[in-house]
């Protein structure tokens, strides 16, 4: 890595942060590099690598080139704490942890204990913050309940769908939280609760749920399914095969085309996304990011979570520049002041109470004839998800 000259003032700043060498600022990635979590951490961490490239090309953070070190959690919570300790021993002064509270939390706890700011690369849990891990913990993305909030608003106010039905996958806190957000916002907008049924991601059949859905009178205008692959595509295939044609919406976990073969020919399906991976995003910045990603890694990311990886580094850099320091506490205080702070593909908010996005702006993606594409329609939360709702599921 090219070494650069650092002035005495800059050196003092870096050393006061308990820093690395004068020319390096080390980010530690305690993420899954093997096992099932790589589906989430993999693209996200690659997006972070592009942010590092971009920032270093512009002179680094406060004149210091970013150096990355990695440790594999092996998709095992028991290994996450070890991975966190490993990157801290390698000099990490900022940690990026896995996309899930259970999988990344132990690394986050290690970072908090060491006084090092940590950001989950794409978790939807508000426990990344003062209520859970501690004041030095943040999440790069939005709370799972925000998915439901956003899609309820879009359906009711933009599409004029007035009767909703929820199919709740009860297998994860994440999916239960999505539906909790949708139900809360729908009741506010429609003055009526949506219909609801449940299933589990590993259920081979949803025939019973389909029978109950088809028996409804009147029929719903829209269906919101809180789920993820592989069970989500299986349920969608059965719903459409049963002749149910209403529009179906889901959350961020169903972004990307990797699962579409499990529901062939699917149409009239909508999900929120941080940006399109297909080269048709309305934002020139997102399109440029996707081009860089393909050039560096040989293919497009599987989902828009790669954008969150970029933001994980970008947000620290913005806050450090505002603080004129890489000290974790100084950066934390600046992150907590973010209010509609521009980042790749959108804007972000934090405050001293909530260290996950309790509102966001997303791009609506659609699936028609088995192909996913951008709708060119951005939606932004009209209100924050109430604090108590952030912990509902």
Secondary structure, DSSP 8 states (H G I E B T S, - for coil): -------HHHHHHHHHTT---TTEEEEEEEE-SSSTTHHHHHHHHHHHHHHHHHHHHTT-BTTBEEEEEEEE-TT-HHHHHHHHHHHHHTT-SEEEE-SSHHHHHHHHHHHHHTT--EEESS---TTSSTTTT-TTEEESSB-HHHHHHHHHHIIIIIS----EEEEEETT-HHHHHHHHHHHHHHHHHHSS--EEEEE-TT-S--HHHHHHHHT-SS--SEEEEE--TTHHHHHHHHHHHTT--SEEEE-GGG-SSTTGGGGTT--SEEEEESS-SSS--S-HHHHHHHHHHHHHHSS--SSTHHHHHHHHHHHHHHHHHHHTS--HHHHHHHHTT-SSEEETTEEE---SS--SBSS-EEEEEEEETTEEEEEEEEEE-SS---TTGGG--
